[in-house]
Amino acid sequence: MSDYDERPWLALYGDQPADYEIEFDDALSMFRAGLERDPTGDALWYFDGVVGRRELDELSDALASGLLARGFAPGDRLAVYLQNVPQFVIAMVAAWKAGGIMVSINPMSRQRELSYLLKDSGATVLVSLESLYDKVAREVVPDTDVRLVLTTSGLEFQTRTDERLFAGLGRQRHEGTTDLGEFLAEHRGQTPPPVELGPDDVAFLTYTSGTTGVPKGAMNTHRNVVFTAQVYRDWVRAGRDGGAIFGIAPLFHITGLIGHIAVSMLAPAPLVLAYRFEPQVVLDAFLEHRPTFTIGAITAFSALLNAPGVTRDHFASFTSIYSGGAPISPAAERRFLEATGKQVHNAYGLTETTSPMTVTPFGSPSPVDPESGALSVGVPAPNTVVRIQDDDGKDLPLGEVGEIVADGPQVVAGYWGKPEETAANLPGGALKSGDVGFMTPEGWVFIVDRKKDMINASGYKVWPREVEDVLAEHPAVRESAVVGVPDEKRGETVRAFVSLVPGASVTPEELIAHCKERMAAYKYPRSVVLVDELPKTVTGKILRRELRGGS
């Protein structure tokens, strides 16, 4: 038995068992168990609107029944293109009740991105905000397999029209679409037939970028979802005190899907939604709803601390706060503690680990590595073995630096329709994270670098090649290289170095605007540097490492 298999760090979790059973075979059973435990309780709080647990069951029944009546079949994919609204949760549960798979799509995705995701997943149903359909999806849908488009609005399920979020937003009806509210009313009271779901069935597809830069649909199974929901409840203490969970992370992201939606179903506990992240709106919601748990990127918490009028009282109700999606610096951890009086705990995971692979046990501050000054991202989650391996896939001694590899019930079955990428990144079912780090004998994991060139901007991952491909579409661009550079607010931000076609003329601002029109907001370069030539190896490979220190 190796040092990694012995797992001495389990003692850090207190009286919880070293190996514990996954309580449900599928996420739908988990949802129904929460309904049975608290049938009259609230499932969702959305500004002044409330969706009860029983109402959520009825609405998802109606949607599932309507989908089945329109030809939706077990295994079909339903794509969700929404902000943090109740309709997202309704659509997720309805997809499961109809025997299908939900596809979560970033609402910042633009036409080229949305087109790829819909085509790659083969989604036959799209649930979209009216505004996103109008601006993006209407031009994309005709070239995909989507047969039914259900549109809705952030104004539904509440009566407020907060100008900070909904300025200029009105109800819109678009030809070729069906209003979700009317669709639900039409099928209200109907119950879909029983569905057989197993632990290895796919619950949803979440798209991630890998070594090729092409988005890949991680197949998060029902076992993955139930297990990680239990990790949040049992080791992160989400929803255990009966308090509400605040959805600070976007629901389309794996953190939102598990750390917000899934654990709120399991606990069960109310989930507070606020459309999208706007610091002042979030702080107001903290005071109104008094949540006790949330998890989000440290950049979001920093934005809250910098918002006008923030006080300790805004955070007074929280009993557990976690951060994931981007590393936390010890300085940021200290600033948060000093400003709020609350300890922010660290966690680390990927889309392919269905949220956490390592967790800082509740009440145990993460140690700091004395050499690098890095804050630990926690210890392996229970039932999980995290190893540090060399380039040949061999375990390295504890303390040595190598690639972080995870094996456990949260690791996905593979990538949708991509067996070669699955074999390369998930050999033997264990995930090669692409991140480089080390583990102490006590089990604390530290990330010291990234093996890949992926840029981490505010917790969102950006693949340089995708940005370079968009830049290449501009007629003035000859070559480009995109790198991540340190940014105080975002952790990292995107910078592009561009050489021009001889005789061409373009400004950095024009190139930024070119990308901004074609990419999600977190992807486009915030700065562009024009150069005569890009640094290269003798074989013609661009040397990104030389550019990272550039101006």
Secondary structure, 3 states (H helix, E strand, C coil): CCHHHHCHHHHHHCCCCCCCCCCCCCHHHHHHHHHHHCCCCEEEEECCEEEEHHHHHHHHHHHHHHHHHCCCCCCCEEEEECCECHHHHHHHHHHHHCCCEEEECCCCCCHHHHHHHHHHHCCCEEEEEHHHHHHCHHHCHHHCCCCEEEEECCCCCCCCCCHHHHCCCCCCCCCCCEEHHHHHHHHCCCCCCCCCCCCCCEEEEEEEECCCCCEEEEEEEHHHHHHHHHHHHHCCCCCCCCCCEECCCCCCCHHHHHHHHHHHHHCCCCEEECECCCHHHHHHHHHHHCCCEEEECHHHHHHHHCCCCCCHHHHCCCCEEEECCCCCCHHHHHHHHHHHCCCEEEEEEEHHHCEEEEECCCCCCCCECCCCCCECCCEECCCCEEEEECCCCCECCCCCCEEEEEECCCCCCCECCCHHHHHHHCHHHCEEEEEEEEECCCCCEEEEEECCCCEEECCEEECHHHHHHHHHCCCCEEEEEEEEEEECCCEEEEEEEEEECCCCCCCHHHHHHHHHHHCCCCCCCCEEEECCCCCECCCCCECHHHHCCCC
